[in-house]
């Protein structure tokens, strides 16, 4: 295990290798731009979707991302307490975009 958080470069590489990237921002935030291939479950819905998240992740870690890393840190901690290998993506989508990584908008 890498620990409880990863930087955006590590998150991108783990996601490319099959790890789940879970965006926990609100729907309006998600629509402003998100990482390609990310799954969206707003922070308020994570507890209700826990079984789906664990099943979707399988044996891979869940990389939790939000705008800046605050909400995702709380969600990653909650998921770890439920037995899910979850890691906070430090800096969130702000860091993702600053790194020049692709962003999907709809």
N, C-alpha and C positions, 0 to 999 in steps of 0.2 A: 504494500500500500504506500502511496506517495505522501500521505498525510491528509490533512483536512482541507487544504486549498492548493490550487495550481494557478500559474499565470496563464495568460491568454494563448501564448504559443504552445504550451504543453496541452492546454485544453483543445486547441485546434488539432494538434497531432493525435491526441487520444480519440477525439471525435472521428477523425479520418480513419482511425483503426477500428472503429465500431462502437466506441463508448457513446452513451446517450448524452446529448446536450439538452438540458431542460431549462427553458426560459420561463421564469416565474413572474414576469412583469404583467401589467394589466393588458387587456386586449388593445386599447388605443396605443400603448407604448409598443407592443408587438408589431402593430401595423406601421409604425414609423421606421422600422427596419430591424431585422433579426438575422442571426447567423444561418447560413444555408444548412438545411437538414436538421435544424433544431426542432424539438417538440415544445409545444406551448401548453402550460398548465399554470394559470395564475396562482399566486401565492395563497390566495384565499381558498383555492380548490385542491391544493396538494394533499391534504389529509384525506379527502374523499376519494382521491385518485391513487392512493398509495399502492394498492394492489396492482393496478395497471402499470404504474411507474416501475415497480419491482419486476414485474413480468417482462415489460418492454426492455429493461436494462439487462436482464439475464445475468450473466457472470461478469459483465463489464461495469465499470464505475458509472455513476450518474454525475455529470458535470453540471452544476447548477449555476445559472447566470441570471443577472438582472441588469439594471442600468449601471450601478456603480459597485456592486458587491455586498451591499448591506443586507438587503432582503434575501439574496441568495445564500448568504452566510447563515442566516437564521434557518432557512429551509434545509440547507445541507446538514446542519446540526440536528434538526428534527428527523430527517431521513436516517441519519446514522444511528440515532437512538432507537429507530425502528428496525435496525439491522441491515440497512441499505448502505452499500459502499458509495457514499456521496462526498463530493468535493466542491467547495466554493471556487468559482472562477473570479480571482482577484481583479478588481477594476471593472468588471462587468462589460457591458456593451460599449461603454465609453472607451475602455482600454482596447477592446476588440477593434473598434473603428480607428482609433489612433494608431494601431499597429498596421493599418492598411488592409485588413482582412475583408473578404467579401461580405456584403450585407444585402439581404433580400428585402425589397419593399413591395407592397401590394396596394 
